[in-house]
Amino acid sequence: MGNYVMTSAVQSDGKTIIGGRFTTAGGEARTNIARLHADGTLDAAFTASTNNDVTSLAAQPDGKLLTGASSRA
């Protein structure tokens, strides 16, 4: 199994959340979810992680993020 992005969502501030199955983003350790600035660089202030593959994302107008995930068997 390789590392890959399965989904993304753009927040109202122009930042993009990416989700999938990966262990790094922008050269930094990130587990399956990360946030990128509008220029594509990693937002180091966003430190969420999950052991599950992130299969869907939705950015809400209030800034909250909804995620869907599947566990690895």
Long-range contacts (C-beta under 8 A, 24 or more apart in sequence): 6-53, 6-54, 6-55, 7-54, 7-55, 7-56, 7-57, 8-57, 9-57, 9-58, 9-59, 9-65, 10-59, 11-35, 11-59, 11-63, 11-65, 12-59, 12-61, 12-63, 14-38, 15-43, 17-46, 17-57, 17-59, 17-65, 19-54, 19-55, 19-56, 19-57, 19-67, 19-69, 20-53, 20-54, 21-53, 21-54, 32-69, 33-67
